[in-house]
C-alpha cells in the first residue's frame, strides 16, 4: 500500500466530505478575490499579473489549503502529496510537458487545419515580453494551484471515503465543472464539451500524479499545457484584433466541432482528447496499483 493511501485510512462521513470539498474550493476562490483586491493599485499590465498570480495567489493558496488540512480536516498529512522530486524525473516530465502540446499544434499545422494569422500591427519586443510574462504567470499559478486543489486536497478528502478510481473520477468531474466559468458563451452544447474535456484532462493529470506519487510532475505538465493553450503566447485567433495581440497567432481552417472544440477551443477538441487518453492508457495501471 502506498503512502498516499496510508494517509486516507481514516474515513470521513459523507457530510464532511462534501463540506470540506466546498470549503477547499471556497478557499481557492476567496484567495483569488483577495489577491485581486491587494493588487488593484498596480496599473494594468504584466507586472500586476505576475505579482498577483505568482507572488501572492500561488503561495497563499498552497499555504492556506495546507493549513486547513492540518488544522481542520486532520484526516491526512498534506505533505504526502508533494512527494520527492529527482532531477532525472523532473527533466523527463519537463520534456514530456512540451512534447504533448507541441504534438497537437504540429498535427493541426501539418494537416493544414490551421494557418499563421499574420499581424497587421507588429508587436514590439517589449510587447511580446509583456505578453509572455502575463500568460506564463497565469499558467504557472493556475497549473500549480489547481493541481494542489484537485489532485491534492480534494483527492485526499474524497479518497478517504471512496476508492482511488472513484476519487479520481469525482475530482476530474469537479475540475471539468469549474471550467464552465471560462466559457465566453454558455450553451448546453458547450457545457457538455467543456465538462467532458475537463473530466478526461483531469484524469490525465490524476494518473500522472498517482503514478509518480508527486504532485509537482502533474503541475509541470499542467503549467506548460496552459502556456500553450490558454493565453496569447500561441493562440487561435478568430479576428485580426486577436491576432495582433498574440505573439504567435493561427486561424483555424475548419468549422468541424471535433477540431474546433466549440467555444472552449482546441483543449476540448478530439486531438487533445486523444492525447489525454494516450497518457491515461500508458500510466493507468501504475497509477491504480
Secondary structure in CASP SS format (residue, H / E / C, confidence):
PFRMAT SS
TARGET T0000
AUTHOR 0000-0000-0000
METHOD secondary structure of the structure
MODEL  1
X C 1.00
X C 1.00
X H 1.00
X H 1.00
X H 1.00
X H 1.00
X C 1.00
X C 1.00
X C 1.00
X C 1.00
X C 1.00
X C 1.00
X C 1.00
X H 1.00
X H 1.00
X H 1.00
X H 1.00
X H 1.00
X H 1.00
X H 1.00
X H 1.00
X H 1.00
X H 1.00
X H 1.00
X H 1.00
X H 1.00
X H 1.00
X H 1.00
X H 1.00
X H 1.00
X H 1.00
X H 1.00
X H 1.00
X H 1.00
X H 1.00
X H 1.00
X H 1.00
X H 1.00
X C 1.00
X C 1.00
X C 1.00
X C 1.00
X C 1.00
X C 1.00
X C 1.00
X H 1.00
X H 1.00
X H 1.00
X H 1.00
X H 1.00
X H 1.00
X H 1.00
X H 1.00
X H 1.00
X H 1.00
X H 1.00
X H 1.00
X H 1.00
X H 1.00
X H 1.00
X H 1.00
X H 1.00
X H 1.00
X H 1.00
X H 1.00
X H 1.00
X H 1.00
X H 1.00
X H 1.00
X H 1.00
X H 1.00
X H 1.00
X H 1.00
X C 1.00
X C 1.00
X C 1.00
X C 1.00
X H 1.00
X H 1.00
X H 1.00
X H 1.00
X H 1.00
X C 1.00
X C 1.00
X C 1.00
X C 1.00
X H 1.00
X H 1.00
X H 1.00
X H 1.00
X H 1.00
X H 1.00
X H 1.00
X H 1.00
X H 1.00
X H 1.00
X H 1.00
X H 1.00
X H 1.00
X H 1.00
X H 1.00
X H 1.00
X H 1.00
X H 1.00
X H 1.00
X H 1.00
X H 1.00
X H 1.00
X H 1.00
X H 1.00
X C 1.00
X C 1.00
X C 1.00
X E 1.00
X E 1.00
X E 1.00
X C 1.00
X C 1.00
X C 1.00
X C 1.00
X C 1.00
X C 1.00
X C 1.00
X C 1.00
X H 1.00
X H 1.00
X H 1.00
X H 1.00
X H 1.00
X H 1.00
X H 1.00
X H 1.00
X H 1.00
X H 1.00
X H 1.00
X H 1.00
X H 1.00
X H 1.00
X H 1.00
X H 1.00
X H 1.00
X H 1.00
X H 1.00
X H 1.00
X H 1.00
X H 1.00
X H 1.00
X H 1.00
X H 1.00
X H 1.00
X H 1.00
X H 1.00
X H 1.00
X H 1.00
X H 1.00
X H 1.00
X H 1.00
X H 1.00
X H 1.00
X C 1.00
X C 1.00
X C 1.00
X C 1.00
X H 1.00
X H 1.00
X H 1.00
X H 1.00
X H 1.00
X H 1.00
X H 1.00
X H 1.00
X H 1.00
X H 1.00
X H 1.00
X H 1.00
X H 1.00
X H 1.00
X H 1.00
X H 1.00
X H 1.00
X H 1.00
X H 1.00
X C 1.00
X C 1.00
X C 1.00
X C 1.00
X C 1.00
X H 1.00
X H 1.00
X H 1.00
X H 1.00
X H 1.00
X H 1.00
X H 1.00
X H 1.00
X H 1.00
X H 1.00
X H 1.00
X H 1.00
X H 1.00
X H 1.00
X H 1.00
X H 1.00
X H 1.00
X H 1.00
X H 1.00
X H 1.00
X H 1.00
X H 1.00
X H 1.00
X H 1.00
X H 1.00
X C 1.00
X C 1.00
X H 1.00
X H 1.00
X H 1.00
X H 1.00
X H 1.00
X H 1.00
X H 1.00
X H 1.00
X H 1.00
X H 1.00
X H 1.00
X H 1.00
X H 1.00
X H 1.00
X H 1.00
X C 1.00
X C 1.00
X C 1.00
X C 1.00
X E 1.00
X E 1.00
X E 1.00
X C 1.00
X C 1.00
X C 1.00
X H 1.00
X H 1.00
X H 1.00
X H 1.00
X H 1.00
X C 1.00
X C 1.00
X C 1.00
X E 1.00
X E 1.00
X E 1.00
X E 1.00
X E 1.00
X C 1.00
X C 1.00
X C 1.00
X C 1.00
X H 1.00
X H 1.00
X H 1.00
X H 1.00
X C 1.00
X H 1.00
X H 1.00
X H 1.00
X H 1.00
X H 1.00
X H 1.00
X H 1.00
X C 1.00
X H 1.00
X H 1.00
X H 1.00
X H 1.00
X H 1.00
X H 1.00
X H 1.00
X H 1.00
X H 1.00
X H 1.00
X H 1.00
X H 1.00
X H 1.00
X H 1.00
X H 1.00
X H 1.00
X H 1.00
X H 1.00
X H 1.00
X C 1.00
END
